[in-house]
Amino acid sequence: MTYEIGQANNALIYPGLGLGSIAVNSKLVTDEMISAYRPLVEAFAPC
């Protein structure tokens, strides 16, 4: 069996999450904020 692991998750999530946090002066990044990115990452995933 061969498994192909998508490595786009970190490359897509963290730059935008960091920039968004800075833009709104957020002092905390919650699980909900990270979960909100999920549909966007899935849209770009090759699988």
N, C-alpha and C positions, 0 to 999 in steps of 0.2 A: 504494500500500500504506500501511496505517496500522498502526503498532506502539504498543501500549499498554504502558508500562513500569510495573511495580509498584514503588511507592515505599515500601512498608511495611517493607522489610527493615531499614533503619537505625532507624526508629522503634520497631520491635519488639525488635531484638537488643540495642542498646547500653544502654538503661536497665536491663534485666534482667541483662545481663552485668556491668555496673558494680556494681549492687547485690549480685549474687551474689559478685563478687570482694571487695567490702568485707566482706560477711557472714562469709566464711571466711578473711579476712586474706590473700588471695592477693597475692603480689608480682609475679606474672607471668600474663598472659593468653595462652594458647597457641592455635595453630591448631585443636587438637582441641577446646578449649572453645568456640570460635566455631562449629566444625562441628557440635557437639552441638545447637546451636540451630536448625539447618537444618530438621529435621522440624517444629518448632513454627512457624517462619515460613511454611513451605509450607502448613501447615494453615489459616493465616489469609489466604493469598494469594488474590486474586480470580480468578486464571486457572485 
